[in-house]
Amino acid sequence: MLNNREHVLYLMNTYIERMPSLPTTVSKILQLCNDPKTSPADLNKLISLDPVLMGRVMKLINSAYYSLSQKVTSLVRAIIMLGINTVKNLALSTAVLTQIGGSKNFQALNMEGFWRHSICVGVTAKLIARKLKVDAKNLEEFFIAGLLHDIGKVPLNNRISEKYFEVFSECERRRVPLYLAEQSLFELDHGDVGKLIIENWKLSEDIRDVVEFHHKYFAYEGKYQTMVYTVAAANYFANANEIGFSGDRYPEVIKDDVFSYLEINWDYLDSLEDEIRDAIAKAQIFLEVAK
């Protein structure tokens, strides 16, 4: 019977160890983009060495979303027009999609619904961070943290899919949040598994903490409380408004402490809905480009 934490951790670790690490080009792009001195020319030199990523950047700038009157053929011009942060998000988003595989890995979850939810959390977190006057160069970190917050569901869904179906049944039967049903059956949750992936990919500590604590934010004692709380609020907004589907039919109501800390309320989040849906439409282009 699969309910022992050590056994589930073993299965998760063996799965994650076989997951490809992020491409070298993507890791270097993340490093470059964290340097405020990075220029489009710097990115151009790096991306030019990766024909696949170069093709995705060109596909994005010439997509219907941007509706340009003339086709862009210069990579450096594409980078200037898109902006360094958009190129960074494109590189990471498409790399993550490639690493975790296609719809065959989403047996208990619907891939399109899962990613729409993830994108919604990312764009909502970024908008909240902007209201908090987070430094502009750090706003994309909130988007990435939101995008990846549920990444731990993928190994659970893929490696022990039959048991993961039982988790959904448990949610329905008890009307409880997904992470509590996971803890009940596996003695861990998707946040614990997601942390292992973020560490394996050698992403930053703030993203690791968000992934691990976005449901257990009330127990968080680290130095990234603003990001953890922001993604927790964004996650609740996405679930409550059923934007995409993360498998969480009975999400936990966010604690008032979170709204007080962030100095926002539900009316503020509701006022963002049109802006959020527009941002989701833009971010979903990344998924199309990754195909």
N, C-alpha and C positions, 0 to 999 in steps of 0.2 A: 504494500500500500504506500503510495507516494505522498507522505505528509511530513517527512523528516527534513528539517532545514538543511542539514549537511548534505543529504543526498540530492536535494534540489539544487543547492549551490554547486555541487560537483557537476551536475548536468549542465547548468548554466555556464560555468567556467570552461568546460570542455567545448561548448558551443562557441563561446565568445573568443576563445583562443584560436579557433579555426576561422573566425571572421577576418577578412583582410584588414590590415591597418589602413589608415587613410593614405592616399597617394602622396608621395614625397612633394610633388608640386603644390598640393593643397596645403600641406603643413607649412611649406615655405611662404605661401600666400598669406596664411594666417599670421605668420611672424612679421612679414612685410607690412601688412595692414595695421598691425599694432604699433608700428613706428610712425609717428606723426610726420616724419620727414619723407615718407614714401611718396613717390610721384607716379603718374600714369606711365612714364617712360620706364620706371623700375619694374612695374607690373608687366609691361609689354615685353621686356627682356625675358622674364620668367615664363609667362604664358606662351610665348612663341616656341618654347621648348616642348610644349605639351599640345600636340595637334588636336586631341580630343577636346580638351578644355577650350582651346582657341576656337574650335568649331562651335562650341556651345555659346561662347561670348558673342560670336558673330550672329548666331541663330537668334539669340535673345534681342540684340539691338535691332535686327531686321524683322522681328516678329510683328504680328498684327497689333499687338498691344501698343507699340510705340508709333505705329502708323506714319513712318517717315516718308517724305515725298521722293527721296532718292536713297538707293541702297548704299549702306556703309560697307566699304571694302577694306578700310584701314583698321587694324587691331587697336592701335594707340588712340585713334579717334573714337572707336567704340568704347574704350575704357574711359576716356574723358567724358563722353556723353552719358554713359551709365553711372559713372561715379565709382570710386574705389570701393566703397562699402557694398554697393550692389554686386560688384564683381566678386568680392569676398563671399557674400551670401550665396551667390550662384555656385561658386566653387565648392563650398562646404555642403550646400543642400544637395547638389547633384552627386557629390561623392558619397554622402550618406545613403542616398537612394540606391546608388550602385552597390554599395557594400552590403546592404541588408537584403538585396534581391527584390524580385518583383512580387506580383500578387500571389504566387504560389506559397510565399511565406506568410500569408495573411489568412490562415484557415478559419480561425474563430473571429477575426476582425476583418472588416472591409477596408481594403487598402486606401481607396479614394476617400472614404469617410475619415479614416485615421489621419491621413495627411492634411485634409481640410481642417480638422480639429487642431492639429499641431500648428499649422500656419496661422490659424485664428489666434491661438495663444501667443505665438511669436509676435504678430503685428499688434495685438492688444497690449502686450507687455511693453513693447517699444513706445506706444502712444502714452501709456501711463508714465513711463520713464521720462518722456519728453515733458510731461506736465510737472514732474518732479525736478525739472531743470538739470537732469543728469547731463554731464559733459557730452557734447554732440558726438565725439569720437568713441564714446562708450555705448551709444544707443543700440548699435548693431549687436552688441553682446547680449542685450536683453532679448532681441529678436531670436538669436541663435539658441539661447537658453530655453525660450519658449518653444521653439521648433523641436528641440530635442528632449523636452521634458518627459515624454512618454516612451522614449526609445527602448526602455527595459521591457516593454510589452512584447517586443518582436521575438526575442529568444524564448520567452515563456510560451508565446503563441505558436512558435515554430517547433521547438524542441519537445514540448510536452503538450501538444495541441489537444489531445483527448481530455487531459486533465484540465486544460484551460477552458474547455467548453463547460466543465463542471463548475468552474469559478463563476461563469455567467449565470448558470442555473442557480447557484448559491445566492448571487445578487438578487435574482428575481424572487426566489423563495423567501429570503429574509429582508428584501428591500434595503440593502446596505450598499455603501460605496464599494467600488471594485477593489480598491486597495485593501479594505478590511476583509473581503471575501478571499483575496489572495493570501493574506496573513493567516486566515483561518485554515486554508487547505495546505499552504506551502510553508508557513512560518516565516515568510518573507514577502515582499511585494515588488511591484515593477520598479519602484524607486531604488531598491537595493540592487536589483539586477542592472538597471540603467547606470548606476554608479560604476559598476565593473566595466561597462562598455566605454564610458567616458575616460576612465583611467587607462584602459587598453589603447584608446586612440590618442592618449596624451593631450587631451584638451585641458582648458584652464580650470583652476580650482572653483571659481565662481559657478561655472556651468555644472561641474560635478556636484556641488552642494545643492543647486537648484533641482537637478534631476533626482537626487536622493531625498530631498526634504520638501518637495512641492506639495505633498499631502500632509507631511508631519512637520509643517512650518512652526507649529506651536512648541516643538521640542528643539528647534534650531538655536544654537548658541554661538555660531560662527560669525565671521566678519562681513558676510554678504547678505545680511538680513533684508536690505532693500530689494535686492534682486529676487531672493527667495519669496518674499511677500508679494512682490509685483507679479511674478509668474503664478503664484497660488491664486491671486485675485483674477488674473487673466484666464486661468484654467477654469475657475468657477463660472466666469462670464460665458465662456464658450460652451460649457456643459449646460448651464441653465437656459441658454438661448438655442441649444441644439444646433450649433454651427459645426458641421461635421459630426463624427461620432467616434468616441474613444472607447466605447464599451461600458461607459459609466452612466447607467440609467438613473441611478439614485445618488447623485453627488452630494457630498457633505456641504452644508451651508457654511460659507466662509465666516470666520469669527470677526466680530466687530473690531477687535484689536487691529486686524489687518487694515481695514478701511481707515481707522483712526491714525495708524502709523503712516499710511500713504497719503492721508488728508484728501481722500476721495470718498464718494458714496455711489450708490447704485444709479442714481439719476445721472451722475457724471458718466458712468460707463454706458448707460443707455444713449446718452447724447453722442457717443462715439460710433454708434452702430453703422451709420452710412459710411463713415470714414474707414471703419474696420473692414466692411465688405469690399470697398474699393481697393484697400491694401491687400486683401486676400486675393482678389482678382489679379493683381499685379504679381504677387508672390507665387501664385499657381502657375504662372508662365514658366517658373523654374522647373516645375514638374514636367511640363510639356517638353522643355528643352532637354531634360535628362533622358528622354525616351530614345 
